[in-house]
Amino acid sequence: MSSDVHWQKSSFSGGGGDEDCLEISATPATLHLRESDTPDAILSPTPAALNALLTAVKRR
């Protein structure tokens, strides 16, 4: 993945002793996700997979 990708952390991240969080980046065709403590492990889910993830998270 190119180094010019801009990663964003949630506004809920930071503070306290736990600095790990989910980061998100978008290119014109793809959304990318990574965990801040493992930045080399990048997920680029399909729209269907991302929809399934968000649906599951909303149910909790």
N, C-alpha and C positions, 0 to 999 in steps of 0.2 A: 504494500500500500504506500502511496506517495507520502512524503513527509510534509506536504503542504495541506494535509487534511486538518481541519480545525476541530478539536475535541472540546465538548462542553460537559461540565459537571452540573448536577442538579443544584438548585439553590438551597436544597435541604442538606447538602453535603458540608462537611467541615464542622469544626467545633467538637469538643469532647476528645476522647482518646482514639476514637475510631474514624480514620480518614478515608477508609475504603468506600468506593461508591461506583455506580454505573456511569459510564461516560458515553456520549452519543455524538455521532458525526454524520453528516449527510452529503452525498455527492448528488448530482442531478438525477442519477438513476438508482442509487442504492443508499440504504440506511445502514450504518455500521455501529456496533455496540462493543464495548470492552469494559473490563473491570479495572479500576485504577491501580490495583496492586499487581495485575498481570497484563500490562499494556500491549504485549506482543500477541496475546490471544484475542483476536478480533473476530466477531461474528457478523455476518452480513446476511440476515434472514430474508427469505422471500416474503412478499407481502402477506401471503396466507399464513406462514409460520409466525410472523410478527403479530398478526391479528389473533391467532390462537393464544400466543403468550399474553397479550394484553387482556384478552377475554378472561383467561384463567386468573390473572392477577386481580382484575376487578371483582371477581367472585369472592375473593378472600376478605 
